[in-house]
Every structure is written in structure tokens, then in C-alpha cells.
Amino acid sequence: MFTACLGWAFLAILTVVAAAVAGEAVEQKTPAPTTAPGSPPAAEVLNLLPTLTAQLTPSPAVQAILSQLPDVSERIGVDLAGVAEILRGQPSLG
């Protein structure tokens, strides 16, 4: 029973993280090209690189989530070990 609750809690955490990341992705907008018409494709790519690199930088909200993941993962591991120990002490249902 407790394992199912832990599984649901983990699923809820993943859902929140995914929603935050998806929300950040939706907020980003594609900039208008900054090159003159007829410019070679290589020049366009070179002009877009700084913009694309800036868009890949995680927002403060994503950074906050990423900074919390190691602690959350460690707590889940500790809880899971405790649950496994409790379940080993219980009689089987079969």
C-alpha cells in the first residue's frame, strides 16, 4: 500500500517538473531573422547561433527545480529502502 503511495508521489513530482519545463518551452518565442535577403545559409546559421544558445539557457524556475532534484531523489531512495524493509517484515498475501 505504501509503495503505491510512493509511486503516486513520484509520478506527481514528475508531472510538476514536466509541466514546468513544458511551460518554459511554450513561453519562448522564435526571433525574426536578422540577415538580409539572399544571404548565404552559413551566414544565417552564424547569426542565429547566439540567439539559439540564449534560448537554451534554463529559466530561473527550471534552475530551481533542477537544483532540488538531487535532494528529492535521495529522499525517495531512503523512503524506498524503508518501504522495502517494512514489506519484507510483512507476511505474503499468497
N, C-alpha and C positions, 0 to 999 in steps of 0.2 A: 504494500500500500504506500509506504513512504517512498519507495523507488519510483512509483508512478508520479507522486507529487514532485519529486526532484526532477523527473523528466519533464513534467509540465513547466516547472520553474525555469529550467534550462531553455525550453522552447520559447517561453515568454521573453527571456533575455535576448535570445537570438532574433526574435521578431522585432523588439525595440531597436536593436542595433541595425538590423536590415532596414527598418523604416527610416531611421536617422540618416543612414548612408544614402538611401534612395531619395529622401527629401533634399539632401545636399546636391545630388546629381540633377534633380529637376530644376533647382534654382539657378544652375549655371547656364549662361547663355553663350551662343557661338558669336564671336565678334565678326564684324564685316571685314572682308579682305582689305588689306592696306596697300596693295600693289596696283600699279597702273595696268589698264587692259593691254593684253598682248605680251605681258612679261613672261619670261620662261618659267616653267614649272619649278625648277630648282630655286629660283629666287622667291617664289611664293612660299615654298616649304621653309626656307630660311627665315622669312618674315613671320611665319606662323609659329615657329618653334618657341619663342619666348611666351607667347600667349597660351599655347598648349601646356607648357611647363607650369605656368602660373595657375591654370585651371586644375592641374593635378595635385596641387598643394591642398592637403586636408584642411577643412574649416576648423575653427576652434571647437565646435560641437563634436566633430568627428575625432579630433585630437583628445578631447576629454574622455570619450568612450574608449578609444584605443589605450589610453593611459590606465583605465580601470580594468581592462580585460585580464592582465596577469593576476591581479588580486582576486577577481571573481573566479577565474579558472582554478586558482589554488584552493579557494573556499569550496568549490564544487568537488574538487578531488578529495579534500578532507571529509566532506559530508558523505561522499560516495563510499569512501573506505569505512566510515562509521556505519552506514546503512548495510554494507556487505557483512560487517561483523555482527550486527543485530540479526540479520536474516540467517546467518549461519547458526545462530543460537536457537532459532525457532524450529519447531517440528515441521516436516514437509507436509504439504497438503495432499499428497498422493497416497 
